[in-house]
Amino acid sequence: MLRAAKGFEATYNGLTYRTKKGEQVEGLPTSLLTILKRDGIVKESRTSKKETADD
């Protein structure tokens, strides 16, 4: 799962994408994601185990 390491606003092919720090990032074009990952703006989040209620 990809999350924003910091908030960003990016315009790509006439569309503007915005997110705040910590929000999940999805639906971005691959080339834009590549740039954001390279610059450290978007990072792969470590998924923690979900807590489940005892049945």
Phi and psi restraints in degrees (value plus and minus 20) as a CYANA .aco file:
   2 LEU   PHI    -117.0   -77.0
   2 LEU   PSI     116.8   156.8
   3 ARG   PHI    -152.0  -112.0
   3 ARG   PSI     131.6   171.6
   4 ALA   PHI     -96.1   -56.1
   4 ALA   PSI     103.7   143.7
   5 ALA   PHI     -95.0   -55.0
   5 ALA   PSI     -45.5    -5.5
   6 LYS   PHI    -171.2  -131.2
   6 LYS   PSI     138.4   178.4
   7 GLY   PHI     -86.0   -46.0
   7 GLY   PSI     130.8   170.8
   8 PHE   PHI    -171.6  -131.6
   8 PHE   PSI     140.0   180.0
   9 GLU   PHI    -155.6  -115.6
   9 GLU   PSI     101.9   141.9
  10 ALA   PHI    -153.6  -113.6
  10 ALA   PSI     114.8   154.8
  11 THR   PHI    -124.4   -84.4
  11 THR   PSI     106.8   146.8
  12 TYR   PHI    -160.5  -120.5
  12 TYR   PSI     102.6   142.6
  13 ASN   PHI      30.8    70.8
  13 ASN   PSI      21.0    61.0
  14 GLY   PHI      62.5   102.5
  14 GLY   PSI     -22.5    17.5
  15 LEU   PHI    -128.8   -88.8
  15 LEU   PSI     120.4   160.4
  16 THR   PHI    -125.3   -85.3
  16 THR   PSI     109.5   149.5
  17 TYR   PHI    -133.4   -93.4
  17 TYR   PSI     111.1   151.1
  18 ARG   PHI    -151.2  -111.2
  18 ARG   PSI     126.9   166.9
  19 THR   PHI    -177.5  -137.5
  19 THR   PSI     138.8   178.8
  20 LYS   PHI    -123.0   -83.0
  20 LYS   PSI     142.4   182.4
  21 LYS   PHI     -75.7   -35.7
  21 LYS   PSI     112.3   152.3
  22 GLY   PHI      68.3   108.3
  22 GLY   PSI     -30.5     9.5
  23 GLU   PHI     -95.3   -55.3
  23 GLU   PSI     130.3   170.3
  24 GLN   PHI     -91.6   -51.6
  24 GLN   PSI     118.3   158.3
  25 VAL   PHI    -129.4   -89.4
  25 VAL   PSI     102.7   142.7
  26 GLU   PHI    -171.1  -131.1
  26 GLU   PSI     135.5   175.5
  27 GLY   PHI      62.3   102.3
  27 GLY   PSI      -9.4    30.6
  28 LEU   PHI    -107.7   -67.7
  28 LEU   PSI     128.4   168.4
  29 PRO   PHI     -80.2   -40.2
  29 PRO   PSI     125.8   165.8
  30 THR   PHI     -76.9   -36.9
  30 THR   PSI     -62.2   -22.2
  31 SER   PHI     -86.7   -46.7
  31 SER   PSI     -55.0   -15.0
  32 LEU   PHI     -89.1   -49.1
  32 LEU   PSI     -60.6   -20.6
  33 LEU   PHI     -81.0   -41.0
  33 LEU   PSI     -59.7   -19.7
  34 THR   PHI     -79.1   -39.1
  34 THR   PSI     -64.8   -24.8
  35 ILE   PHI     -85.4   -45.4
  35 ILE   PSI     -65.4   -25.4
  36 LEU   PHI     -85.1   -45.1
  36 LEU   PSI     -57.4   -17.4
  37 LYS   PHI     -87.0   -47.0
  37 LYS   PSI     -64.6   -24.6
  38 ARG   PHI     -78.4   -38.4
  38 ARG   PSI     -59.4   -19.4
  39 ASP   PHI    -105.2   -65.2
  39 ASP   PSI     -19.6    20.4
  40 GLY   PHI      58.0    98.0
  40 GLY   PSI      -3.4    36.6
  41 ILE   PHI    -104.0   -64.0
  41 ILE   PSI     -53.5   -13.5
  42 VAL   PHI    -140.3  -100.3
  42 VAL   PSI     112.4   152.4
  43 LYS   PHI    -152.9  -112.9
  43 LYS   PSI     134.7   174.7
  44 GLU   PHI     -91.9   -51.9
  44 GLU   PSI     105.6   145.6
  45 SER   PHI    -107.9   -67.9
  45 SER   PSI     129.4   169.4
  46 ARG   PHI    -104.4   -64.4
  46 ARG   PSI     102.1   142.1
  47 THR   PHI    -103.2   -63.2
  47 THR   PSI     107.0   147.0
  48 SER   PHI    -113.6   -73.6
  48 SER   PSI     138.5   178.5
  49 LYS   PHI     -87.7   -47.7
  49 LYS   PSI     114.6   154.6
  50 LYS   PHI     -95.0   -55.0
  50 LYS   PSI     118.3   158.3
  51 GLU   PHI     -99.5   -59.5
  51 GLU   PSI     113.6   153.6
  52 THR   PHI    -135.7   -95.7
  52 THR   PSI     127.2   167.2
  53 ALA   PHI     -93.6   -53.6
  53 ALA   PSI     122.5   162.5
  54 ASP   PHI     -92.4   -52.4
  54 ASP   PSI     110.1   150.1
